[in-house]
Amino acid sequence: MSVLFCVLFTFFCRAQSYIQQKNEIQNLVKEVRQYIIKKDTAAFKTLFTKDSFNWTAVIKDKTQQKRLKNKTPNPSNVFTKNFQDFHLFLMDKGNQDELFKNVHIENDDVIGSVTFDYSFLLNNKVTNYGKEFWQLAKVNGQWKIISVMYSLEFD
């Protein structure tokens, strides 16, 4: 009986730890949105591991076909942005926001991932949308984003 109790107690404690960490990751997602809205690039950068700020976008087929039809100068459907690129983008004029739906978090105690459907808004109008994936690591007790990859469809 005591062995069963120990096993159940251990399972309960581990489950509580993962629930707490999922809550921490959910807070990270909320912080990303708030820093985009506030255009707070300094605070935004603190959510990432040092020197790991790379965002890779894969343009969805429908948008890519439009780009090719319009003879875009860069026909690749994949591109990567760094923090400087994002900083300039975030400082553009207009109100920016990113909405997250269908958020799914997977984690253990030191690594995690977040996937969700996103919509990016400029002046309350959706400009692009798709699916986004983050890889995370818990660094010195704080969840940090290591990489971001997303699909991109223009509205």
Helices and strands as residue ranges (DSSP letters): H 2-38, H 41-45, E 54-59, H 61-69, E 78-82, H 83-90, E 96-107, E 111-122, E 125-139, E 142-154
